[in-house]
Amino acid sequence: MTNAGKSAYVPHYHRRFRWKWGEFGRVCALVFYVLVVIAPIYWMFITSVKNYGEIANVNKITYWPEVFTWANYGELFDAISFASYLKNSLMYALVTAFSVVIITMLSGYGMSRYNFKFKGVMMGIWMVAQMIPGILCTIPMYVIYSNLGLINTRTGLFFMFITGQIPFCTITMRAFFDRIPVSLEEAAFVDGCNRVQAIFKIVLPVLLPGMSAVFVFAFTAVWNDLMTCVIYTSKSRLWTINVVLKSMIGRVSVEWGLLMAGGIIALLPTIVVFAFVQRYVVDGLTAGAVKE
C-alpha cells in the first residue's frame, strides 16, 4: 500500500509544470490558428495597395508595399462602378435575411408548437434536401424560371435566395422555439393575451439570439453566393460583387490589384454584421444546441 500510495502521489510542482506546458501548447495552437486566418487577409490588403509593377515583379516579392497607393480602390469605384454592384449585394443579402427571419419565425413556431399530419415527413424531407448539392437542381430550376419569366429579374433572384435558405433556417428556428418553455405562453394566456400577443410580447424577446443566428446565416449565405447570379442573370446591372470579382480573372491575365481591393471591400460587411450581433449569435447557437 505504501508503494501504491507513493506511485499515485504527484508532487505539486510537477502538476504545475505540466499545467504550464498544456497552457503553452494551447496558446501556441491559438497563435498558429490566428496567423493562418490573418495571413491571407494581410496578403490581400498589401497587394491591393501596391502598384501594378510591384505586383507583377515575380523576381522580388515584397511583404510591405514599396509605394503605398490607393489607386486600385479608386479605379475600382470609378472605372468599374463597384458601388452599384456593392449596393446589389447588400440589397439581396439584407432583404433575404430579413425575409427569412420573418418566414422561418412563423414556420419554426408552427413546427415546434403544433402537431399535424406528416409533420415528421416534412422535417425529414427538409433534412434530406440539405444533403443534395444545389448544382444538381440547376437545369430543372433554370427551365422552371425560364417558363415563369424570372430569368434576368430581381424578383427571380430574391425568390431563389429566400427559398434556398428557408428549409435549413426553419429547422434551426424550430430548435430555438423548442428551448422556450410553453409555460411562458400559458402564463401570458392567463394574463389575457391572445396567441399573437404572446408571441410578440413574450416569445420574441426570448428568441432574439436565435433570430440573430438565423439572420447572420442567411446574410452570409447570400453575400457569398456566386453561382446563382452567374446562372440566372446575364445583365450586368443585376450582378453582385462576387460576379464582378470573378470577371476580373481573364484568360491571359488577372487584375490582381483590383481583385484584392474588391476582396477587402467584400469582407467588410460580414465583419460589421458579426461585430454587432456576435454576442447574440453565440448565445443563440448555444441555446439551440440542447433541448430541455
Secondary structure, 3 states (H helix, E strand, C coil): CHHHHHHHCCCHHHHHHHHHHHHHHHHHHHHHHHHHHHHHHHHHHHHHCCCHHHHHCCCCCCCCCCCCCCHHHHHHHHCCCHHHHHHHHHHHHHHHHHHHHHHHHHHHHHHHHCCCCCHHHHHHHHHHHCCCCHHHHHHHHHHHHHHHCCCCCHHHHHHHHHHHHHHHHHHHHHHHHHHCCHHHHHHHHHCCCCHHHHHHHHHHHHHHHHHHHHHHHHHHHHHCCCHHHHHHCCCHHHCCHHHHHHHCECCCCECHHHHHHHHHHHHHHHHHHHHHHHHHHHHHHHHCCCCC
